[in-house]
Amino acid sequence: MITLTPRAAAQIRLMQEANTATTAADDKQLLRVLVENGGCSGHQYGMSFDAPKDGDTEIESEGVRLLIDADSLAHMSGSRIDFDDGLQGKGFEIQNPNAKSTCGCGKSFS
């Protein structure tokens, strides 16, 4: 399971509204959370709006539906996604209990 904080859910809703305004009405797109090879620690997080695909798991947290593929879910199970818009920068922060180490930017892990 992946959970969102209320701040992350609010930001995703804003992003979905903007995305919906630029896509076709019948194009069902949700926020996809994923793990890719790369980054300075071996794996990196990614997010994009996408249509559901075979094998995806749909997760709902704080009233927001997310998509995640099986491989990414194996790396991120139990994670919590927050959104920080403070002085240190703006963006999503992922607290992942499965990460053995993370890089300084927080976007890469092993």
Sine and cosine of phi, psi and omega as CSV:
sin_phi,cos_phi,sin_psi,cos_psi,sin_omega,cos_omega
0.00,0.00,0.63,-0.78,0.09,-1.00
-0.88,-0.47,0.70,-0.71,0.00,-1.00
-0.88,-0.48,0.48,-0.87,0.06,-1.00
-0.95,-0.33,0.56,-0.83,0.18,-0.98
-0.99,0.16,0.31,-0.95,0.06,-1.00
-0.84,0.55,-0.60,0.80,0.03,-1.00
-0.90,0.43,-0.67,0.74,0.01,-1.00
-0.91,0.42,-0.68,0.73,0.01,-1.00
-0.88,0.47,-0.68,0.74,0.01,-1.00
-0.89,0.46,-0.67,0.74,0.01,-1.00
-0.92,0.40,-0.64,0.77,0.02,-1.00
-0.90,0.43,-0.64,0.77,0.05,-1.00
-0.87,0.49,-0.67,0.74,0.05,-1.00
-0.88,0.48,-0.69,0.72,0.00,-1.00
-0.91,0.42,-0.63,0.77,0.01,-1.00
-0.90,0.43,-0.64,0.77,0.04,-1.00
-0.88,0.48,-0.69,0.72,0.03,-1.00
-0.91,0.41,-0.64,0.77,0.00,-1.00
-0.92,0.38,-0.64,0.77,0.00,-1.00
-0.89,0.45,-0.57,0.82,0.00,-1.00
-0.92,0.40,-0.35,0.94,-0.06,-1.00
-0.94,-0.34,0.04,1.00,0.00,-1.00
-0.88,-0.48,0.27,-0.96,0.01,-1.00
-0.91,0.41,0.53,-0.85,-0.06,-1.00
-0.87,0.49,-0.52,0.85,-0.03,-1.00
-1.00,-0.02,0.09,1.00,-0.02,-1.00
-1.00,-0.04,1.00,-0.03,-0.06,-1.00
-0.96,0.27,0.97,-0.26,-0.01,-1.00
-0.85,-0.52,0.72,-0.69,0.05,-1.00
-0.87,-0.50,0.24,-0.97,0.05,-1.00
-0.97,0.26,0.84,-0.55,0.07,-1.00
-0.99,-0.11,0.79,-0.62,0.10,-0.99
-0.96,-0.28,0.74,-0.67,-0.08,-1.00
-0.57,-0.83,0.28,-0.96,0.09,-1.00
-0.87,-0.48,0.75,-0.66,0.02,-1.00
-0.84,-0.55,0.41,-0.91,0.16,-0.99
-0.95,0.32,0.65,-0.76,0.02,-1.00
0.67,-0.74,-0.23,-0.97,-0.04,-1.00
0.97,0.26,0.08,-1.00,-0.08,-1.00
-0.99,0.17,-0.17,0.99,-0.01,-1.00
-0.91,-0.42,0.08,1.00,0.07,-1.00
0.91,-0.40,-0.64,0.77,0.05,-1.00
-0.75,-0.66,0.48,-0.88,0.07,-1.00
-0.67,-0.74,0.46,-0.89,0.01,-1.00
-1.00,0.08,0.48,-0.88,0.10,-1.00
-0.59,-0.80,0.38,-0.92,0.05,-1.00
-0.58,-0.82,0.65,-0.76,0.09,-1.00
-0.33,-0.94,0.36,-0.93,0.09,-1.00
-1.00,0.10,0.70,-0.71,-0.12,-0.99
-0.42,-0.91,0.35,-0.94,0.12,-0.99
-1.00,0.09,0.49,-0.87,0.04,-1.00
-0.86,0.51,0.59,-0.81,0.04,-1.00
-0.83,-0.56,0.34,-0.94,0.06,-1.00
-0.83,0.56,0.71,-0.71,0.03,-1.00
1.00,-0.01,-0.14,0.99,0.03,-1.00
-0.95,0.32,0.49,-0.87,0.19,-0.98
-0.96,-0.28,0.71,-0.70,0.06,-1.00
-0.97,-0.23,0.81,-0.59,-0.04,-1.00
-0.88,-0.47,0.64,-0.77,0.09,-1.00
-0.88,-0.48,0.76,-0.65,0.05,-1.00
-0.58,-0.82,0.72,-0.69,0.00,-1.00
0.82,0.57,0.51,0.86,0.02,-1.00
0.98,0.19,0.12,0.99,0.01,-1.00
-0.93,-0.36,0.73,-0.69,0.04,-1.00
-0.99,-0.11,0.72,-0.70,0.01,-1.00
-0.85,-0.52,0.42,-0.91,0.13,-0.99
-0.93,-0.36,0.59,-0.81,0.10,-0.99
-0.46,-0.89,0.67,-0.74,0.02,-1.00
-0.99,0.13,0.26,-0.96,-0.10,-0.99
-0.88,0.48,-0.67,0.74,-0.01,-1.00
-0.90,0.44,-0.69,0.72,0.00,-1.00
-0.91,0.41,-0.63,0.78,0.01,-1.00
-0.89,0.46,-0.60,0.80,0.04,-1.00
-0.88,0.48,-0.57,0.82,0.02,-1.00
-0.99,0.17,-0.44,0.90,-0.17,-0.99
-0.92,-0.40,0.04,1.00,-0.03,-1.00
-0.82,0.57,0.76,-0.65,-0.02,-1.00
1.00,0.03,0.03,1.00,-0.04,-1.00
-0.97,0.24,0.40,-0.92,0.06,-1.00
-0.82,-0.57,0.77,-0.64,-0.02,-1.00
-0.94,-0.34,0.81,-0.58,0.02,-1.00
-0.87,-0.49,0.23,-0.97,0.09,-1.00
-0.80,-0.60,0.79,-0.61,-0.02,-1.00
-0.90,-0.43,0.86,-0.51,0.06,-1.00
-0.89,-0.46,0.49,0.87,-0.03,-1.00
-0.99,0.14,-0.25,-0.97,-0.08,-1.00
-0.91,0.41,-0.45,0.90,-0.05,-1.00
-0.98,0.20,-0.03,1.00,0.01,-1.00
0.78,-0.62,0.24,-0.97,-0.07,-1.00
-0.92,-0.38,0.75,-0.67,0.07,-1.00
0.31,-0.95,0.10,-1.00,0.02,-1.00
-0.99,0.13,0.61,-0.79,0.06,-1.00
-0.85,-0.53,0.75,-0.66,-0.02,-1.00
-0.92,-0.38,0.86,-0.51,0.10,-0.99
-0.99,-0.16,0.95,-0.32,-0.14,-0.99
-0.91,-0.41,0.92,-0.38,-0.01,-1.00
-0.94,0.35,-0.21,0.98,-0.01,-1.00
-1.00,0.01,-0.19,0.98,-0.03,-1.00
-0.97,0.25,0.81,-0.59,0.06,-1.00
-0.98,0.21,-0.56,0.83,0.07,-1.00
-0.44,-0.90,0.39,-0.92,0.05,-1.00
-0.76,-0.65,0.35,-0.94,0.05,-1.00
-1.00,0.06,0.11,-0.99,-0.04,-1.00
-0.88,0.47,-0.52,0.86,-0.05,-1.00
-0.99,0.17,-0.28,0.96,0.02,-1.00
0.99,0.16,0.07,1.00,-0.03,-1.00
-0.98,-0.20,-0.09,1.00,-0.06,-1.00
-0.75,-0.66,0.55,-0.83,-0.02,-1.00
-0.46,-0.89,0.23,-0.97,0.13,-0.99
-0.74,-0.67,0.00,0.00,0.00,0.00
